[in-house]
Amino acid sequence: MACTVGSVTLADGSAIAFSQSGAGADVLLIHGALVTREDMVLALAAELDSEFRVTAVDRPGHGESTRTGWTGSPWRQAEALHEACSSLRLERPVVVGHSHGGAVALAYSLQFPDDVAGVVALAPIAFPELRLEHLVFAPRGVWPVGAWFNQAVSPTIDRLLLPGLWRAMFIPQQVPPRYAAIFPYDKAGNVPQMEAEGEDSLLLNQGL
């Protein structure tokens, strides 16, 4: 089915990129860590857009979306996505979030309960816990040295680390060939997104 791709500008000047396909009741897809909206599009959009209008978004600071200021907590990301959904005129979507996106989806529903038809949280991060990303990525969100640290390690260490993490997401299965061929790995692992991953990781437990 034909897919519309674009972005909406928020009041703070940041932008939320989206892909939209199908027609019917609204479904909002929110991706997890180390990926972009294409992860959710490849996994779910084709299964849903024959019956629903499916909108997949890049979370603030990820993919083609931007962020301003200290906005990495699940609550602030949910606020930004809610503003974007209002601009796109989504009507009480079912909000689907995976992993870190599950935390954002839960924050969305708790802050805007009248604006959602339901929430589907897929393997969500719902409670504070020590995770690999806290150790590996959170230092990149520590002001004022985090951005400098990210600039040093993102083009070097990440090029060795990220391919293994992307493969590990599918264990015990292999990465599906279509996913491996289409997913925009360069966009998901670029320097700005990895800085956003750091801020997200640093603020995750405080936001739960």
QUIGICOR-V335798 format. One record per pair of residues at least 12 apart in sequence whose ideal C-beta (glycine too) atoms are under 6 Angstrom apart, sorted by sequence separation. I is the first residue (numbers start at 1). J is the second residue. D is the distance in whole Angstrom. If there is no record, write none. Layout:
I,J,D
I,J,D
This chain:
95,108,5
5,19,5
105,119,5
41,56,5
106,121,6
3,19,5
4,20,5
40,56,5
105,121,6
60,77,5
3,21,4
19,37,6
59,77,6
37,56,4
102,121,4
1,21,5
37,57,6
60,80,5
1,22,6
27,48,6
37,58,5
95,116,5
103,124,6
19,41,6
36,58,5
102,124,2
103,125,5
92,115,6
94,117,5
21,45,6
57,81,6
92,116,6
94,118,5
95,119,5
96,120,4
97,121,6
98,122,4
99,123,6
27,52,5
92,117,4
100,125,6
36,62,6
37,63,6
78,104,5
22,49,3
24,51,5
25,52,5
26,53,5
27,54,5
28,55,5
29,56,4
36,63,3
77,104,5
162,189,5
21,49,4
24,52,5
24,53,6
74,103,4
78,107,4
22,52,5
23,53,5
74,104,5
78,108,4
82,112,5
22,53,5
158,189,6
22,54,5
75,107,5
21,54,6
74,107,4
78,111,6
20,55,5
18,55,6
19,56,5
154,191,4
18,57,5
154,194,5
16,57,6
17,58,4
150,194,6
150,195,5
17,63,6
17,64,4
1,49,5
17,65,5
147,195,6
16,65,5
15,66,5
14,66,5
146,198,6
14,67,5
14,68,5
13,68,6
140,195,5
12,68,5
141,198,4
140,198,3
141,199,4
137,197,5
138,198,6
137,198,5
141,202,4
138,201,4
26,90,4
137,201,4
138,202,4
26,91,6
28,93,4
27,93,6
32,98,5
26,93,4
27,94,5
28,95,5
29,96,5
30,97,4
32,99,3
33,100,4
134,201,5
16,84,4
32,100,5
133,201,4
32,101,5
31,101,5
30,101,4
10,83,5
30,104,5
30,105,5
8,84,5
128,205,4
8,87,4
128,208,5
63,187,6
72,199,4
72,200,5
73,203,4
62,193,5
72,203,5
75,207,6
74,207,4
62,196,6
73,207,4
61,196,3
42,179,5
38,183,6
38,184,6
36,187,6
36,188,5
35,188,5
